Structure formats: C-alpha cells, structure tokens
C-alpha cells in the first residue's frame, strides 16, 4: 500500500497495470477502494492510478474546515508529478468529476483526456440541499444507517432495491472496508463542493482535451440535465452519453460503464 507526502499530507494511492496513465478520482467521502470494478477492467489496458482524497480512507485528515475543490485538484496534480507522470487520462465520478474539471483548468498540461461521470458544473437547489443534509446527518446517524438510509436511496435505482440481496451485498462490502469516513471529512469535502458550485461554468469552454460526459438515465442526485449543461458548457470537445443506472451507475452497471470508458479512451489513444 504505497503512500506519498503530497502537499504536506500523507496520501494513500495504488498503481495497477501498464500502458497510458489513467487517474481515477472518486466522489464525496468515497475511498479509492470503491473503484475496484474499474481497476479490474481497465488495468489490462492502462496504468491505473487510484488514491484516497484528503480526509478519506488511508489519507490524512487535515484540520482545516474546508477542503476546496482547487486544493483537491492540486493534490491530484502533485500525485501525478510524484509518480513522474507527465500526462494522464483523468476519470472523475461525482465530486471527483468536479475535481477533474478543476485539474484540467489549473494544470492543463497534465491531462490527456477527460471522463466526467455523474457530475456537474452547477448543481440545482435540490442537489445543494441534499449535500447540506448529508453533512448534518453525518454527525447524527451511525455509519451503518448512513449507507442504508442516507446514501443508497440517492445512488441506486428502483431495480437495484427490488432485489434485497443487492442492498445487502453492497452494505457488506462497504462495512468490510476498515477505514470508514469520518463525519468531519464529509463536512470538509462537502463545504468544498458548495463553495465551488457554479463558479467555473464560464471557464469550461477553455477545456481543450477530448471529454466524455457520462450520466445514469435514472440519476436523481445529479440528473442528466446537469450533464447536458456540463457538456454544452465545454463545447465541441465534449460528448454526452446517457447509460442505464442511477448516480452510482459505475457500480450498479459497472460493465456498461467500463466498456463506454474503454471505448472512448481507446479512440483518444488512436488519434
């Protein structure tokens, strides 16, 4: 389990596979371990780099009251430089997609292509209210109930819930992870989300790399309309694809998601 000192904190990361570098950036409170379905499928084709964002997993929990999106993008950039990677494909899910946007705006030479999944440039009022609710509940709801009753209803589809074994398997996998996210980390990352929301929309046209915007058809947290707006804001270099699934479609529909990512990145590589 490699670690590196990145921007004065100890960061946990993993590198799997060989080939063109591909950096995966996860969402609010989510550790790199959640990307296991993507690593398994993509590592035979790419050098896949995953890491725990500040405050999460095995990465340090710094004491500042907010982890800004720019700060987390700088963490990602510093990790790539630590690994002596000059340029990488970057895939970000949910909050990780906002970090990926910030990364390409702040460090454009580091990014070869973008995959922005279940993410946004400007979330709507319900989305912002939900993030605030999650912060409040993180301090009051036990971890077990946080998964079952706070998180899962927003990220999985009715079809997923129709089979109780799906929920139980997802819950058991989540609880088996030994480094559960603390409420303080959820709040500090969420404050970064709220502060960043809507502040980069006019700058997205400056993204000059091929970009795939992916969203789940039944995503109720960041609905397809937000991805359509994101793709429009980026312009002609962005392509939008709507796949089956909800906000967690990269988990619930991992095979479809991975195939879409692989097909896009191979097309970039061949140009």
Secondary structure as a PSIPRED ss2 file (coil, helix, strand):
# PSIPRED VFORMAT (PSIPRED V4.0)

   1 X C   1.000  0.000  0.000
   2 X C   1.000  0.000  0.000
   3 X E   0.000  0.000  1.000
   4 X E   0.000  0.000  1.000
   5 X E   0.000  0.000  1.000
   6 X E   0.000  0.000  1.000
   7 X C   1.000  0.000  0.000
   8 X C   1.000  0.000  0.000
   9 X E   0.000  0.000  1.000
  10 X E   0.000  0.000  1.000
  11 X E   0.000  0.000  1.000
  12 X E   0.000  0.000  1.000
  13 X E   0.000  0.000  1.000
  14 X E   0.000  0.000  1.000
  15 X E   0.000  0.000  1.000
  16 X E   0.000  0.000  1.000
  17 X C   1.000  0.000  0.000
  18 X C   1.000  0.000  0.000
  19 X C   1.000  0.000  0.000
  20 X E   0.000  0.000  1.000
  21 X E   0.000  0.000  1.000
  22 X E   0.000  0.000  1.000
  23 X E   0.000  0.000  1.000
  24 X E   0.000  0.000  1.000
  25 X E   0.000  0.000  1.000
  26 X C   1.000  0.000  0.000
  27 X C   1.000  0.000  0.000
  28 X C   1.000  0.000  0.000
  29 X C   1.000  0.000  0.000
  30 X C   1.000  0.000  0.000
  31 X C   1.000  0.000  0.000
  32 X H   0.000  1.000  0.000
  33 X H   0.000  1.000  0.000
  34 X H   0.000  1.000  0.000
  35 X H   0.000  1.000  0.000
  36 X H   0.000  1.000  0.000
  37 X H   0.000  1.000  0.000
  38 X H   0.000  1.000  0.000
  39 X H   0.000  1.000  0.000
  40 X H   0.000  1.000  0.000
  41 X H   0.000  1.000  0.000
  42 X H   0.000  1.000  0.000
  43 X C   1.000  0.000  0.000
  44 X C   1.000  0.000  0.000
  45 X C   1.000  0.000  0.000
  46 X E   0.000  0.000  1.000
  47 X E   0.000  0.000  1.000
  48 X E   0.000  0.000  1.000
  49 X E   0.000  0.000  1.000
  50 X E   0.000  0.000  1.000
  51 X E   0.000  0.000  1.000
  52 X C   1.000  0.000  0.000
  53 X C   1.000  0.000  0.000
  54 X C   1.000  0.000  0.000
  55 X C   1.000  0.000  0.000
  56 X C   1.000  0.000  0.000
  57 X C   1.000  0.000  0.000
  58 X C   1.000  0.000  0.000
  59 X C   1.000  0.000  0.000
  60 X C   1.000  0.000  0.000
  61 X C   1.000  0.000  0.000
  62 X C   1.000  0.000  0.000
  63 X C   1.000  0.000  0.000
  64 X C   1.000  0.000  0.000
  65 X C   1.000  0.000  0.000
  66 X C   1.000  0.000  0.000
  67 X C   1.000  0.000  0.000
  68 X C   1.000  0.000  0.000
  69 X H   0.000  1.000  0.000
  70 X H   0.000  1.000  0.000
  71 X H   0.000  1.000  0.000
  72 X H   0.000  1.000  0.000
  73 X H   0.000  1.000  0.000
  74 X H   0.000  1.000  0.000
  75 X H   0.000  1.000  0.000
  76 X H   0.000  1.000  0.000
  77 X H   0.000  1.000  0.000
  78 X H   0.000  1.000  0.000
  79 X H   0.000  1.000  0.000
  80 X H   0.000  1.000  0.000
  81 X H   0.000  1.000  0.000
  82 X H   0.000  1.000  0.000
  83 X C   1.000  0.000  0.000
  84 X C   1.000  0.000  0.000
  85 X C   1.000  0.000  0.000
  86 X C   1.000  0.000  0.000
  87 X C   1.000  0.000  0.000
  88 X E   0.000  0.000  1.000
  89 X E   0.000  0.000  1.000
  90 X E   0.000  0.000  1.000
  91 X E   0.000  0.000  1.000
  92 X E   0.000  0.000  1.000
  93 X E   0.000  0.000  1.000
  94 X C   1.000  0.000  0.000
  95 X H   0.000  1.000  0.000
  96 X H   0.000  1.000  0.000
  97 X H   0.000  1.000  0.000
  98 X H   0.000  1.000  0.000
  99 X H   0.000  1.000  0.000
 100 X H   0.000  1.000  0.000
 101 X H   0.000  1.000  0.000
 102 X H   0.000  1.000  0.000
 103 X H   0.000  1.000  0.000
 104 X H   0.000  1.000  0.000
 105 X H   0.000  1.000  0.000
 106 X H   0.000  1.000  0.000
 107 X C   1.000  0.000  0.000
 108 X H   0.000  1.000  0.000
 109 X H   0.000  1.000  0.000
 110 X H   0.000  1.000  0.000
 111 X E   0.000  0.000  1.000
 112 X E   0.000  0.000  1.000
 113 X E   0.000  0.000  1.000
 114 X E   0.000  0.000  1.000
 115 X E   0.000  0.000  1.000
 116 X E   0.000  0.000  1.000
 117 X E   0.000  0.000  1.000
 118 X C   1.000  0.000  0.000
 119 X C   1.000  0.000  0.000
 120 X C   1.000  0.000  0.000
 121 X C   1.000  0.000  0.000
 122 X C   1.000  0.000  0.000
 123 X C   1.000  0.000  0.000
 124 X C   1.000  0.000  0.000
 125 X H   0.000  1.000  0.000
 126 X H   0.000  1.000  0.000
 127 X H   0.000  1.000  0.000
 128 X H   0.000  1.000  0.000
 129 X H   0.000  1.000  0.000
 130 X H   0.000  1.000  0.000
 131 X H   0.000  1.000  0.000
 132 X H   0.000  1.000  0.000
 133 X H   0.000  1.000  0.000
 134 X H   0.000  1.000  0.000
 135 X H   0.000  1.000  0.000
 136 X H   0.000  1.000  0.000
 137 X H   0.000  1.000  0.000
 138 X H   0.000  1.000  0.000
 139 X C   1.000  0.000  0.000
 140 X C   1.000  0.000  0.000
 141 X C   1.000  0.000  0.000
 142 X C   1.000  0.000  0.000
 143 X H   0.000  1.000  0.000
 144 X H   0.000  1.000  0.000
 145 X H   0.000  1.000  0.000
 146 X H   0.000  1.000  0.000
 147 X H   0.000  1.000  0.000
 148 X H   0.000  1.000  0.000
 149 X H   0.000  1.000  0.000
 150 X H   0.000  1.000  0.000
 151 X H   0.000  1.000  0.000
 152 X H   0.000  1.000  0.000
 153 X H   0.000  1.000  0.000
 154 X H   0.000  1.000  0.000
 155 X H   0.000  1.000  0.000
 156 X C   1.000  0.000  0.000
 157 X C   1.000  0.000  0.000
 158 X H   0.000  1.000  0.000
 159 X H   0.000  1.000  0.000
 160 X H   0.000  1.000  0.000
 161 X H   0.000  1.000  0.000
 162 X H   0.000  1.000  0.000
 163 X C   1.000  0.000  0.000
 164 X H   0.000  1.000  0.000
 165 X H   0.000  1.000  0.000
 166 X H   0.000  1.000  0.000
 167 X H   0.000  1.000  0.000
 168 X H   0.000  1.000  0.000
 169 X H   0.000  1.000  0.000
 170 X H   0.000  1.000  0.000
 171 X H   0.000  1.000  0.000
 172 X H   0.000  1.000  0.000
 173 X H   0.000  1.000  0.000
 174 X H   0.000  1.000  0.000
 175 X H   0.000  1.000  0.000
 176 X H   0.000  1.000  0.000
 177 X C   1.000  0.000  0.000
 178 X C   1.000  0.000  0.000
 179 X C   1.000  0.000  0.000
 180 X C   1.000  0.000  0.000
 181 X C   1.000  0.000  0.000
 182 X C   1.000  0.000  0.000
 183 X H   0.000  1.000  0.000
 184 X H   0.000  1.000  0.000
 185 X H   0.000  1.000  0.000
 186 X H   0.000  1.000  0.000
 187 X H   0.000  1.000  0.000
 188 X H   0.000  1.000  0.000
 189 X H   0.000  1.000  0.000
 190 X H   0.000  1.000  0.000
 191 X H   0.000  1.000  0.000
 192 X H   0.000  1.000  0.000
 193 X H   0.000  1.000  0.000
 194 X H   0.000  1.000  0.000
 195 X H   0.000  1.000  0.000
 196 X H   0.000  1.000  0.000
 197 X C   1.000  0.000  0.000
 198 X C   1.000  0.000  0.000
 199 X C   1.000  0.000  0.000
 200 X C   1.000  0.000  0.000
 201 X H   0.000  1.000  0.000
 202 X H   0.000  1.000  0.000
 203 X H   0.000  1.000  0.000
 204 X H   0.000  1.000  0.000
 205 X H   0.000  1.000  0.000
 206 X H   0.000  1.000  0.000
 207 X C   1.000  0.000  0.000
 208 X C   1.000  0.000  0.000
 209 X C   1.000  0.000  0.000
 210 X E   0.000  0.000  1.000
 211 X E   0.000  0.000  1.000
 212 X E   0.000  0.000  1.000
 213 X E   0.000  0.000  1.000
 214 X E   0.000  0.000  1.000
 215 X E   0.000  0.000  1.000
 216 X E   0.000  0.000  1.000
 217 X C   1.000  0.000  0.000
 218 X C   1.000  0.000  0.000
 219 X C   1.000  0.000  0.000
 220 X C   1.000  0.000  0.000
 221 X C   1.000  0.000  0.000
 222 X C   1.000  0.000  0.000
 223 X C   1.000  0.000  0.000
 224 X H   0.000  1.000  0.000
 225 X H   0.000  1.000  0.000
 226 X H   0.000  1.000  0.000
 227 X H   0.000  1.000  0.000
 228 X H   0.000  1.000  0.000
 229 X H   0.000  1.000  0.000
 230 X H   0.000  1.000  0.000
 231 X H   0.000  1.000  0.000
 232 X H   0.000  1.000  0.000
 233 X H   0.000  1.000  0.000
 234 X H   0.000  1.000  0.000
 235 X C   1.000  0.000  0.000
 236 X C   1.000  0.000  0.000
 237 X C   1.000  0.000  0.000
 238 X E   0.000  0.000  1.000
 239 X E   0.000  0.000  1.000
 240 X E   0.000  0.000  1.000
 241 X E   0.000  0.000  1.000
 242 X E   0.000  0.000  1.000
 243 X E   0.000  0.000  1.000
 244 X C   1.000  0.000  0.000
 245 X C   1.000  0.000  0.000
 246 X C   1.000  0.000  0.000
 247 X C   1.000  0.000  0.000
 248 X C   1.000  0.000  0.000
 249 X H   0.000  1.000  0.000
 250 X H   0.000  1.000  0.000
 251 X H   0.000  1.000  0.000
 252 X H   0.000  1.000  0.000
 253 X C   1.000  0.000  0.000
 254 X H   0.000  1.000  0.000
 255 X H   0.000  1.000  0.000
 256 X H   0.000  1.000  0.000
 257 X H   0.000  1.000  0.000
 258 X H   0.000  1.000  0.000
 259 X H   0.000  1.000  0.000
 260 X H   0.000  1.000  0.000
 261 X H   0.000  1.000  0.000
 262 X H   0.000  1.000  0.000
 263 X H   0.000  1.000  0.000
 264 X H   0.000  1.000  0.000
 265 X H   0.000  1.000  0.000
 266 X H   0.000  1.000  0.000
 267 X H   0.000  1.000  0.000
 268 X H   0.000  1.000  0.000
 269 X H   0.000  1.000  0.000
 270 X H   0.000  1.000  0.000
 271 X C   1.000  0.000  0.000
